[in-house]
Amino acid sequence: MCRGLHFGALAEPPVQMRLGPTGLIEVACPFDQVTQAQMRRIRPVGRWLARRQCWEFPLEAASLLEQALAGRFPISAELAQWLIWLRQPLPPLPPHRQLVAAAALDQPLVDARLLFAHQRLAARWLLARRGALLADAMGLGKTLSALAAARAMVRLADCHVVVLAPAGLHHHWRQEAASLGLVLELHSWARLPAELPEAGCVLLVDEAHFAQTFRSARTQAFLRLARHPRLRAIWLLSGTPMKNGRPAQLFPLLAAIGHPLGSDQRAFEERYCQGHWREQGGRRLWQAQGASQLEDLQRLVRPLLLHRRKQQCLDLPPKQRLERAVALDAAAARGFEHRLETRVADYRRRAALGLVQRDAEALAVLTALRQIGSHYKLPAAAELVRQLLAAGESVVVFTAFVVSAKALHQVCGGDQAAVLLTGAVPPRQRQALVDRFQAGRHSLLIATFGTGGLGFTLHRAGHVVLIERPWTPGDAEQAEDRCHRIGMRGPLTSHWLQLGVVDQLVDGLIASKAERISLVLQSRQQRGQRQALPALVRQLLERW
């Protein structure tokens, strides 16, 4: 035991067993050799966290920890309740065939719809797994598939259905649940619950890629729910589980569903993320932003990850992408050149003075260049929109910048002529705006990627215009697929406006990341070379 330490009245006890922020058991004690030797004998093995001055163990080690410590360490109230639940597990679930039968996947829904074949397969696949990641492409009805599977758990295991989803998608979840006669407990990513229902629950996690870094409190709270003793099953939904093509982003999701690869973060990062130590400013920093052994990763995650593309499941009208080069007149070109030269000169001045980290400043410069380019593409975007509307088409425009969205909205006639969908619109009002477009009251919807590209159905549009592309291929694909989905009236044309080398650089990055993502989600045997973003920006500036 650790002795001789005195803390103030409000301080934490010098020794304690407690529940950690990610749902693991922490044994807090100042370092001493006897306790360290004792902790190293516990199985499953734990690890010593020097910064937190504690050992960390999986929940499976709870009984051995209680025996080894024999009541010498006080136990926090939260952990004490979890230990009671672990000693009183929920009854086992019925066999898979009974769950599938209870799901009644071939029966019409309350609103008379029938599940598609690929949705029925997804529901059966989920019911065979207590932890799984449904990563079908956007528009394939992952919400309804997961709810259909959850209904079987409710019928046979008396489960609650708890849903984590962005607040703007709660209306959609309620609608789909009503078609199955289900009652949901809905929570947003901004306010995750501290506990789950004691009777047991199925946890459905929409936009699961919101948890892609262990550094965020949101991811930690999510993992704590994923390890809860009253959890019957956890099914994650995300069409973009690896948004930036970095395997490190996949690790929290694998940890949440109990995949063996999610048990050791350091080993995972060393093998699949090119994890290594490097010196920076006299400090050793762990770097794990690369990608390696992707074919091996794809093979190992496949049993718990289902990813299908639209062309595998649906006979949708085709989608084509057109790159539209934007030409500037003489005056606009001079203004564009001047603003870019000013930004580049300022970057070089600050880099020479050592005022900023070189790589961080490169990203800031590229963002500034994209903002400038977005401004100068607005006349071309407005002209293209006018032509399409004059031809009787319905159009959705996406941009990364609120300023550009507002400016285009004003140029195109304001609220009388177009719907504007940005983060400034309260989540509860967003669906009403989308409904106005879908009902034909407006033929133009202008949105930012972060708001309009998430969760809405915009299949009335025959054309989507991307003023610029977001950093991640998942966001670009998801924005287009708001329109390219079940119920669309004809083919979809996606117009990518491109102005100069900055857009060429971003589009090249999107293609590179998309190839890396495809290699993990689907079996592929070839991979192109990819450079780091800062290096590409430096090449751009050298060419400037």
C-alpha positions as CSV (number, residue, x, y, z in Angstrom):
1,M,0.0,0.0,0.0
2,C,1.0,3.6,-0.4
3,R,1.5,5.4,2.9
4,G,2.7,8.7,4.3
5,L,0.8,10.9,1.8
6,H,-1.5,13.7,3.0
7,F,-4.1,15.5,0.9
8,G,-6.3,18.5,1.5
9,A,-10.0,17.9,2.5
10,L,-11.2,18.3,-1.1
11,A,-8.4,16.3,-2.7
12,E,-8.9,12.8,-4.2
13,P,-7.8,9.9,-1.8
14,P,-4.2,8.9,-2.3
15,V,-5.3,5.4,-3.3
16,Q,-8.5,4.6,-5.0
17,M,-10.2,2.3,-7.6
18,R,-12.4,4.3,-9.9
19,L,-14.1,4.3,-13.2
20,G,-11.9,6.1,-15.9
21,P,-13.3,8.5,-18.5
22,T,-13.4,5.8,-21.2
23,G,-15.0,3.1,-19.0
24,L,-11.9,1.3,-17.9
25,I,-10.9,0.6,-14.3
26,E,-8.3,2.9,-12.9
27,V,-6.3,2.1,-9.7
28,A,-4.9,5.4,-8.5
29,C,-1.8,5.2,-6.3
30,P,1.5,7.1,-6.2
31,F,4.3,5.0,-7.6
32,D,5.9,2.4,-5.3
33,Q,7.6,-0.9,-6.2
34,V,5.4,-3.2,-4.1
35,T,2.1,-2.0,-5.6
36,Q,3.7,-1.9,-9.1
37,A,4.7,-5.6,-8.8
38,Q,1.2,-6.5,-7.5
39,M,-0.5,-4.7,-10.4
40,R,1.7,-6.4,-13.0
41,R,0.4,-9.8,-11.9
42,I,-3.2,-8.9,-12.7
43,R,-4.8,-10.5,-15.8
44,P,-5.9,-9.2,-18.3
45,V,-2.8,-7.0,-18.1
46,G,-3.1,-3.3,-17.4
47,R,-0.8,-0.4,-18.1
48,W,0.7,2.3,-15.9
49,L,-0.3,5.8,-16.8
50,A,2.5,8.0,-15.4
51,R,0.7,11.3,-16.0
52,R,-2.5,10.2,-14.2
53,Q,-0.5,8.3,-11.5
54,C,-2.7,5.2,-12.0
55,W,-3.0,1.8,-13.5
56,E,-5.6,1.2,-16.1
57,F,-7.3,-2.2,-16.6
58,P,-10.1,-3.5,-18.7
59,L,-13.4,-4.4,-17.0
60,E,-12.6,-8.1,-17.4
61,A,-9.9,-7.7,-14.6
62,A,-12.5,-6.4,-12.1
63,S,-12.8,-9.6,-10.0
64,L,-9.0,-10.2,-9.8
65,L,-8.5,-6.6,-8.8
66,E,-11.0,-6.9,-6.0
67,Q,-9.3,-10.1,-4.8
68,A,-5.8,-8.7,-5.0
69,L,-6.6,-5.4,-3.3
70,A,-8.9,-7.1,-0.7
71,G,-10.7,-3.9,0.2
72,R,-7.6,-1.9,0.9
73,F,-8.4,0.6,-1.9
74,P,-11.6,2.7,-1.6
75,I,-13.9,2.2,-4.6
76,S,-15.7,5.1,-6.2
77,A,-19.5,5.1,-6.2
78,E,-19.7,4.9,-10.0
79,L,-17.3,1.9,-10.2
80,A,-19.1,0.2,-7.3
81,Q,-22.4,0.3,-9.3
82,W,-20.7,-1.1,-12.4
83,L,-19.1,-3.9,-10.3
84,I,-22.6,-4.9,-9.0
85,W,-23.9,-5.0,-12.6
86,L,-20.9,-7.1,-13.7
87,R,-21.7,-9.6,-10.9
88,Q,-25.4,-9.6,-12.0
89,P,-25.2,-10.0,-15.8
90,L,-28.2,-9.8,-18.1
91,P,-29.8,-13.0,-19.3
92,P,-28.2,-14.4,-22.5
93,L,-29.8,-13.4,-25.9
94,P,-31.8,-15.8,-28.0
95,P,-30.2,-17.5,-30.9
96,H,-29.6,-15.6,-34.1
97,R,-32.4,-17.4,-36.0
98,Q,-34.9,-16.4,-33.4
99,L,-33.8,-12.8,-33.5
100,V,-34.1,-12.7,-37.3
101,A,-37.6,-14.2,-37.2
102,A,-38.6,-11.6,-34.6
103,A,-37.3,-8.8,-36.8
104,A,-40.0,-9.6,-39.4
105,L,-37.9,-8.2,-42.1
106,D,-40.2,-9.2,-44.9
107,Q,-43.3,-7.6,-43.4
108,P,-44.5,-4.1,-44.5
109,L,-43.7,-1.2,-42.2
110,V,-46.4,0.9,-40.6
111,D,-46.2,3.3,-43.5
112,A,-46.5,0.4,-46.0
113,R,-42.9,0.5,-47.1
114,L,-40.9,-2.6,-47.6
115,L,-37.2,-3.0,-46.7
116,F,-34.9,-3.4,-49.6
117,A,-32.9,-6.6,-50.0
118,H,-29.7,-4.9,-48.9
119,Q,-31.4,-3.5,-45.8
120,R,-32.7,-6.9,-44.8
121,L,-29.2,-8.4,-45.2
122,A,-27.8,-5.6,-43.1
123,A,-30.3,-6.2,-40.3
124,R,-29.5,-9.9,-40.3
125,W,-25.8,-9.1,-40.3
126,L,-26.1,-6.8,-37.3
127,L,-28.2,-9.3,-35.3
128,A,-25.3,-11.8,-35.6
129,R,-22.9,-9.3,-33.8
130,R,-23.0,-7.6,-30.4
131,G,-20.6,-4.9,-31.8
132,A,-20.4,-3.9,-35.4
133,L,-19.8,-1.0,-37.8
134,L,-22.3,-0.6,-40.6
135,A,-20.4,1.5,-43.1
136,D,-22.7,1.4,-46.2
137,A,-22.5,4.4,-48.5
138,M,-24.8,7.3,-47.9
139,G,-28.4,6.8,-49.1
140,L,-28.6,3.1,-48.5
141,G,-30.9,3.4,-45.5
142,K,-28.6,2.5,-42.6
143,T,-31.0,4.1,-40.1
144,L,-33.9,1.8,-41.1
145,S,-31.6,-1.3,-41.2
146,A,-30.3,-0.7,-37.7
147,L,-33.8,0.0,-36.3
148,A,-35.2,-3.1,-37.9
149,A,-32.5,-5.1,-36.1
150,A,-33.1,-3.3,-32.9
151,R,-36.8,-4.1,-33.0
152,A,-36.0,-7.8,-32.7
153,M,-33.9,-7.1,-29.6
154,V,-36.8,-5.2,-28.1
155,R,-39.2,-8.0,-28.8
156,L,-37.1,-10.8,-27.4
157,A,-34.8,-9.3,-24.9
158,D,-36.9,-6.4,-23.5
159,C,-34.2,-3.9,-24.5
160,H,-34.4,-0.1,-24.6
161,V,-33.2,1.5,-27.9
162,V,-30.8,4.4,-27.2
163,V,-29.6,6.5,-30.1
164,L,-26.7,8.9,-30.3
165,A,-27.1,11.2,-33.3
166,P,-26.5,14.8,-34.3
167,A,-29.4,16.9,-33.0
168,G,-30.3,17.9,-36.6
169,L,-31.0,14.2,-37.4
170,H,-33.3,13.5,-34.5
171,H,-36.4,14.2,-36.5
172,H,-35.4,11.7,-39.1
173,W,-34.7,9.0,-36.5
174,R,-38.1,9.6,-34.9
175,Q,-39.8,9.3,-38.3
176,E,-38.1,6.0,-39.1
177,A,-38.7,4.6,-35.6
178,A,-42.4,5.4,-35.9
179,S,-42.6,3.4,-39.1
180,L,-41.4,0.4,-37.1
181,G,-43.5,1.1,-34.0
182,L,-40.4,1.8,-31.8
183,V,-39.8,4.3,-29.0
184,L,-36.3,5.7,-28.9
185,E,-34.2,7.4,-26.2
186,L,-32.4,10.1,-28.3
187,H,-29.2,11.9,-27.3
188,S,-27.0,14.3,-29.3
189,W,-23.3,14.1,-29.6
190,A,-23.1,17.4,-27.7
191,R,-24.8,15.8,-24.6
192,L,-24.0,12.1,-24.2
193,P,-25.7,10.4,-21.3
194,A,-23.7,9.3,-18.3
195,E,-25.4,6.0,-17.9
196,L,-27.5,3.5,-19.8
197,P,-30.9,1.9,-18.8
198,E,-30.4,-0.7,-16.1
199,A,-32.7,-3.1,-17.9
200,G,-30.3,-3.3,-20.9
201,C,-30.2,-1.5,-24.2
202,V,-29.1,-1.5,-27.8
203,L,-27.0,1.5,-28.5
204,L,-27.2,2.8,-32.1
205,V,-24.6,5.4,-32.9
206,D,-25.2,7.6,-36.0
207,E,-22.3,9.5,-37.6
208,A,-20.0,7.4,-35.5
209,H,-17.0,9.1,-37.1
210,F,-17.7,12.0,-34.7
211,A,-15.5,9.9,-32.3
212,Q,-12.2,9.8,-34.1
213,T,-9.6,11.0,-31.6
214,F,-9.1,9.9,-28.0
215,R,-8.1,13.4,-27.0
216,S,-11.7,14.6,-27.1
217,A,-14.0,14.4,-24.1
218,R,-16.8,13.4,-26.5
219,T,-14.9,10.3,-27.7
220,Q,-14.0,9.3,-24.1
221,A,-17.7,9.6,-23.0
222,F,-18.7,7.6,-26.0
223,L,-16.3,4.8,-25.2
224,R,-17.5,4.7,-21.7
225,L,-21.0,4.0,-22.9
226,A,-19.7,1.4,-25.3
227,R,-18.2,-0.5,-22.3
228,H,-21.2,-0.2,-20.1
229,P,-22.2,-3.4,-18.3
230,R,-25.9,-3.0,-19.3
231,L,-25.1,-2.8,-23.0
232,R,-26.7,-5.6,-25.0
233,A,-25.3,-4.5,-28.4
234,I,-23.6,-1.5,-30.0
235,W,-24.0,-0.8,-33.7
236,L,-22.2,2.1,-35.2
237,L,-23.4,3.8,-38.4
238,S,-21.1,5.8,-40.6
239,G,-20.7,6.1,-44.4
240,T,-17.2,7.7,-43.7
241,P,-15.6,5.8,-40.9
242,M,-12.1,6.9,-42.0
243,K,-12.8,10.4,-43.3
244,N,-9.2,11.5,-43.9
245,G,-7.8,8.2,-44.9
246,R,-6.0,7.8,-41.6
247,P,-6.2,4.4,-39.9
248,A,-5.8,6.3,-36.5
249,Q,-9.3,7.6,-37.0
250,L,-10.7,4.0,-37.2
251,F,-9.1,2.9,-33.9
252,P,-11.8,4.5,-31.5
253,L,-14.5,2.8,-33.5
254,L,-12.8,-0.6,-33.3
255,A,-12.4,-0.1,-29.5
256,A,-16.1,0.7,-29.2
257,I,-17.3,-2.4,-30.9
258,G,-14.8,-4.7,-29.0
259,H,-12.7,-5.6,-32.0
260,P,-9.4,-7.2,-30.9
261,L,-7.5,-4.5,-32.8
262,G,-9.1,-1.9,-30.5
263,S,-7.5,-3.3,-27.3
264,D,-3.9,-1.9,-27.8
265,Q,-3.7,1.6,-29.2
266,R,0.1,1.8,-29.4
267,A,0.4,-1.6,-31.2
268,F,-2.3,-0.5,-33.6
269,E,-0.6,2.8,-34.4
270,E,2.8,1.2,-34.8
271,R,1.5,-1.3,-37.3
272,Y,-1.1,0.6,-39.3
273,C,-0.4,4.3,-38.7
274,Q,3.5,4.4,-39.0
275,G,3.6,5.3,-35.3
276,H,7.0,6.6,-34.2
277,W,8.7,9.0,-31.8
278,R,10.3,12.2,-33.1
279,E,12.1,15.1,-31.5
280,Q,10.5,18.6,-31.7
281,G,11.6,21.5,-29.6
282,G,13.6,19.4,-27.3
283,R,10.6,17.1,-26.6
284,R,9.8,13.6,-27.8
285,L,6.4,13.5,-29.5
286,W,4.5,10.4,-30.7
287,Q,3.4,10.7,-34.3
288,A,0.8,8.3,-35.7
289,Q,-0.8,10.1,-38.7
290,G,0.5,7.8,-41.5
291,A,-0.9,4.6,-43.1
292,S,0.7,1.2,-43.6
293,Q,-0.3,-2.5,-43.9
294,L,-3.7,-1.4,-45.2
295,E,-4.5,-4.7,-47.0
296,D,-3.9,-6.5,-43.7
297,L,-6.1,-4.0,-41.8
298,Q,-8.9,-4.5,-44.3
299,R,-8.7,-8.3,-43.9
300,L,-8.9,-8.1,-40.1
301,V,-11.7,-5.5,-39.8
302,R,-13.9,-7.1,-42.4
303,P,-15.8,-9.5,-40.0
304,L,-17.2,-6.5,-38.0
305,L,-17.4,-3.9,-40.7
306,L,-19.9,-4.0,-43.6
307,H,-19.3,-1.6,-46.4
308,R,-21.3,-1.6,-49.7
309,R,-21.5,0.9,-52.4
310,K,-24.7,2.1,-54.1
311,Q,-24.0,0.4,-57.4
312,Q,-23.8,-2.9,-55.5
313,C,-27.3,-2.5,-54.0
314,L,-29.4,-0.1,-56.0
315,D,-30.2,0.6,-59.6
316,L,-30.0,4.4,-59.3
317,P,-29.7,6.8,-62.2
318,P,-26.1,7.6,-63.0
319,K,-24.0,10.3,-61.3
320,Q,-21.4,12.2,-63.3
321,R,-18.8,14.8,-62.2
322,L,-17.8,17.7,-64.4
323,E,-14.8,19.8,-63.6
324,R,-15.5,23.4,-64.6
325,A,-12.5,25.6,-65.0
326,V,-13.2,29.2,-63.8
327,A,-11.8,32.0,-66.0
328,L,-11.3,35.5,-64.5
329,D,-11.4,38.7,-66.5
330,A,-8.3,41.0,-66.4
331,A,-9.4,43.0,-63.4
332,A,-10.5,40.0,-61.3
333,A,-7.3,38.2,-62.2
334,R,-5.2,41.1,-61.0
335,G,-7.1,41.3,-57.7
336,F,-6.8,37.5,-57.2
337,E,-3.1,37.6,-57.9
338,H,-2.6,40.5,-55.5
339,R,-4.4,38.9,-52.6
340,L,-2.6,35.6,-53.1
341,E,0.8,37.3,-53.3
342,T,0.0,39.3,-50.1
343,R,-0.8,36.1,-48.3
344,V,2.3,34.2,-49.6
345,A,4.6,37.1,-48.8
346,D,3.2,37.3,-45.3
347,Y,3.7,33.5,-44.8
348,R,7.3,33.7,-46.0
349,R,8.0,36.7,-43.7
350,R,6.6,34.9,-40.6
351,A,8.4,31.7,-41.5
352,A,11.8,33.5,-41.9
353,L,11.3,35.1,-38.5
354,G,10.5,31.8,-36.9
355,L,7.2,33.2,-35.5
356,V,5.2,30.1,-36.4
357,Q,5.6,26.4,-36.9
358,R,6.2,25.8,-40.6
359,D,3.8,23.0,-41.1
360,A,1.0,24.6,-39.2
361,E,1.4,27.9,-41.1
362,A,1.3,26.0,-44.4
363,L,-2.2,24.7,-43.6
364,A,-3.3,28.2,-42.5
365,V,-2.0,29.6,-45.8
366,L,-3.8,27.0,-47.9
367,T,-7.1,27.7,-46.0
368,A,-6.6,31.4,-46.8
369,L,-6.0,30.6,-50.5
370,R,-9.2,28.5,-50.6
371,Q,-11.2,31.3,-49.1
372,I,-9.9,33.8,-51.6
373,G,-10.5,31.4,-54.4
374,S,-14.1,30.8,-53.2
375,H,-14.8,34.5,-53.3
376,Y,-13.5,34.8,-56.9
377,K,-15.5,31.8,-58.1
378,L,-18.9,33.3,-56.9
379,P,-19.7,35.1,-60.2
380,A,-19.1,31.8,-62.2
381,A,-21.2,29.9,-59.7
382,A,-24.0,32.4,-59.9
383,E,-24.0,32.3,-63.7
384,L,-24.0,28.5,-63.7
385,V,-26.9,28.4,-61.3
386,R,-28.9,31.0,-63.4
387,Q,-28.4,28.8,-66.5
388,L,-29.6,25.7,-64.7
389,L,-32.6,27.3,-63.2
390,A,-33.6,28.9,-66.5
391,A,-33.6,25.3,-68.0
392,G,-36.1,24.3,-65.3
393,E,-33.6,22.3,-63.2
394,S,-33.4,22.1,-59.4
395,V,-30.0,22.9,-58.0
396,V,-28.1,22.4,-54.7
397,V,-25.0,24.4,-54.1
398,F,-22.4,23.5,-51.5
399,T,-19.5,25.6,-50.1
400,A,-17.1,25.3,-47.3
401,F,-17.5,28.9,-46.2
402,V,-20.5,30.6,-44.7
403,V,-19.5,34.0,-46.2
404,S,-19.6,32.5,-49.7
405,A,-23.0,30.8,-49.0
406,K,-24.5,34.1,-47.8
407,A,-23.1,36.1,-50.7
408,L,-24.4,33.7,-53.3
409,H,-27.7,33.5,-51.6
410,Q,-28.0,37.3,-51.8
411,V,-26.9,37.4,-55.5
412,C,-29.5,34.7,-56.4
413,G,-32.4,36.6,-54.9
414,G,-32.3,36.0,-51.2
415,D,-35.1,34.1,-49.2
416,Q,-37.7,34.7,-52.0
417,A,-35.7,32.7,-54.5
418,A,-33.5,30.3,-52.6
419,V,-33.1,28.3,-49.4
420,L,-30.0,29.1,-47.3
421,L,-28.8,26.3,-44.9
422,T,-25.9,27.1,-42.7
423,G,-24.9,26.4,-39.1
424,A,-26.7,29.6,-38.0
425,V,-30.1,27.9,-38.7
426,P,-31.3,26.2,-35.5
427,P,-31.3,22.4,-35.9
428,R,-35.0,22.2,-35.4
429,Q,-35.7,24.5,-38.3
430,R,-33.3,22.9,-40.8
431,Q,-35.7,20.1,-41.9
432,A,-38.5,22.6,-42.6
433,L,-36.1,24.5,-45.0
434,V,-35.2,21.2,-46.7
435,D,-38.9,20.3,-47.0
436,R,-39.5,23.7,-48.8
437,F,-36.9,22.7,-51.4
438,Q,-38.1,19.1,-51.7
439,A,-41.7,20.3,-52.1
440,G,-40.7,22.5,-55.1
441,R,-41.4,25.8,-53.4
442,H,-37.8,26.7,-54.2
443,S,-35.6,25.3,-56.9
444,L,-32.3,26.4,-55.4
445,L,-30.8,25.4,-52.0
446,I,-27.4,26.8,-50.9
447,A,-25.7,25.1,-48.0
448,T,-22.4,24.7,-46.2
449,F,-20.9,21.2,-46.2
450,G,-21.1,20.9,-42.4
451,T,-24.8,21.6,-42.3
452,G,-26.5,20.7,-45.6
453,G,-24.2,17.7,-46.3
454,L,-25.3,15.9,-43.2
455,G,-28.3,13.6,-42.9
456,F,-30.8,15.4,-45.3
457,T,-32.5,14.0,-48.4
458,L,-32.3,16.4,-51.4
459,H,-33.1,13.9,-54.2
460,R,-35.2,16.5,-56.0
461,A,-32.0,18.1,-57.3
462,G,-30.7,17.1,-60.7
463,H,-27.6,19.2,-60.3
464,V,-25.2,19.8,-57.4
465,V,-22.6,22.5,-57.5
466,L,-19.4,22.3,-55.4
467,I,-17.8,25.8,-55.2
468,E,-14.8,24.2,-53.6
469,R,-14.2,20.8,-52.0
470,P,-13.8,20.0,-48.3
471,W,-10.6,18.5,-47.1
472,T,-12.0,15.0,-46.8
473,P,-13.4,12.8,-49.6
474,G,-16.1,11.5,-47.3
475,D,-17.6,15.1,-47.0
476,A,-17.5,15.6,-50.7
477,E,-19.1,12.3,-51.4
478,Q,-21.7,12.7,-48.7
479,A,-22.7,16.1,-50.0
480,E,-23.3,14.7,-53.5
481,D,-25.1,11.7,-52.1
482,R,-27.7,14.0,-50.3
483,C,-29.0,14.2,-53.9
484,H,-28.0,10.8,-55.4
485,R,-30.3,8.5,-53.5
486,I,-33.5,6.5,-53.6
487,G,-36.4,8.5,-55.0
488,M,-34.3,10.7,-57.4
489,R,-36.1,11.5,-60.7
490,G,-33.2,11.3,-63.1
491,P,-29.4,11.4,-63.4
492,L,-27.4,13.7,-61.2
493,T,-24.6,16.0,-62.5
494,S,-22.0,17.3,-60.0
495,H,-20.2,20.4,-61.1
496,W,-16.8,21.0,-59.5
497,L,-15.7,24.6,-59.9
498,Q,-11.9,24.8,-60.2
499,L,-9.7,27.9,-60.1
500,G,-6.0,27.5,-60.5
501,V,-3.5,25.3,-58.7
502,V,-5.0,25.6,-55.2
503,D,-8.2,23.7,-56.3
504,Q,-6.0,21.2,-58.3
505,L,-4.1,20.5,-55.1
506,V,-7.2,20.0,-53.0
507,D,-8.8,17.8,-55.6
508,G,-5.6,15.7,-55.8
509,L,-5.6,15.3,-52.0
510,I,-9.2,14.1,-52.1
511,A,-8.4,11.5,-54.7
512,S,-5.3,10.3,-52.7
513,K,-7.3,10.0,-49.5
514,A,-10.2,8.3,-51.2
515,E,-7.8,5.7,-52.6
516,R,-6.5,5.0,-49.1
517,I,-10.0,4.7,-47.6
518,S,-11.1,2.4,-50.4
519,L,-8.1,0.2,-49.7
520,V,-9.3,-0.4,-46.1
521,L,-13.0,-0.6,-46.7
522,Q,-12.7,-2.7,-49.9
523,S,-10.0,-5.1,-51.0
524,R,-7.7,-3.5,-53.5
525,Q,-4.2,-4.4,-54.6
526,Q,-2.7,-1.1,-55.6
527,R,-2.0,2.2,-53.9
528,G,-0.6,5.5,-55.2
529,Q,2.0,7.6,-53.5
530,R,0.7,10.2,-51.1
531,Q,2.6,13.3,-49.8
532,A,1.9,15.1,-46.6
533,L,-0.3,18.2,-46.9
534,P,2.4,20.7,-45.7
535,A,4.9,19.3,-48.2
536,L,2.4,19.8,-51.0
537,V,1.7,23.4,-49.9
538,R,5.4,24.2,-49.8
539,Q,5.7,22.9,-53.4
540,L,2.7,25.1,-54.3
541,L,4.4,28.2,-52.8
542,E,7.7,27.4,-54.5
543,R,5.9,27.3,-57.8
544,W,4.0,30.5,-57.1
